[in-house]
Amino acid sequence: QVQLVESGGGLVQPGGSLRLSCAASDSIFNFDAMGWYRQAPGKQREWVASITRDGSITYVDSLKGRFTISRSIGKNTVYLQMNSLKPEDTAIYYCDAKAGILDSWGQGTQVIVSS
């Protein structure tokens, strides 16, 4: 089973930026899609963005324009660039790898947006 390791989270002031990374132990081409999800305190996990094997990208409507998903095939890594961060972006951010009906998850990286 693939291992996914997220990094790049931390404490940032409102209006700031962070770039999250998700390093996969296997080629990301082995997966139909890679994605980012987040779970805020007391809330359900929600989908943020995805990038498919062929490079197609989709975002949750509420985050379009502020968040950007990308990948480095050579590094087997998927990124989430987050700009203009708001306190409501505070959450644990998880990386997901989809292969058919199977999902693999990372352990998550904490993002706290606070002054």
Beta strands, then each sheet from edge to edge (+ up, - down):
strand 1: 4-7
strand 2: 10-12
strand 3: 18-24
strand 4: 33-39
strand 5: 46-52
strand 6: 57-59
strand 7: 67-72
strand 8: 77-82
strand 9: 91-99
strand 10: 102-105
strand 11: 109-113
sheet 1: 1+ 3- 8+ 7-
sheet 2: 2+ 11+ 9- 4+ 5- 6+
sheet 3: 2+ 11+ 9- 10+
end
